[in-house]
Amino acid sequence: MTTPRTARFVSFALSLIMTLTIFSSVTSLSSPEHAGQLLVRVNSETPRV
């Protein structure tokens, strides 16, 4: 491989890894278990009027 081709390949590989990492973290944050914990925390901290 030539140097520009290698740089493009490495750039593509890093962008793919970053995209998959972001997608998996967003998916884990939107899971029902995690969302339920957040809702319980928000409900327990809000004062009742």
N, C-alpha and C positions, 0 to 999 in steps of 0.2 A: 504494500500500500504506500502511496505517496503521502507526504506530510499534510497537505490540505485535506486529502480524503480521510486520513486518520483523525484529524481534528474534527471534521464533520461527523464521523462515526462516534467519536467520544462525546461530542455535543449531543447527538441524538440519543445515545445511551443514557446520559445523565438526565436529559429532559424526560425520557421515558420513566426512569426510576423516580424522579421527583413527582411526576404526574400520578404514578401508582401509589406513592407514599401519601400524597395529599388525598387521593380518592379513598384509600383505606382508612385514613384518620377521620375524614368526614363521615364515612360509613359507620365507623365505630362510635362516633359522637351521636349519630342519629339512631342508634340502636335503642330499643324500648327500655332495656335495663338502665342505660346511662341517662336517658331522658327522664325516667321515673325518679332516679336519684336527684336530678336537678330540680324537678318539680317539688319533691318533698322538701328540699333545702329552701327553695323560694317560698313555699307555703309556710314553713316554720319560722322564717325570718320576717315575714310581713306582719305588721301590727294589725290586730283586729279592731275595727271601729264600731 
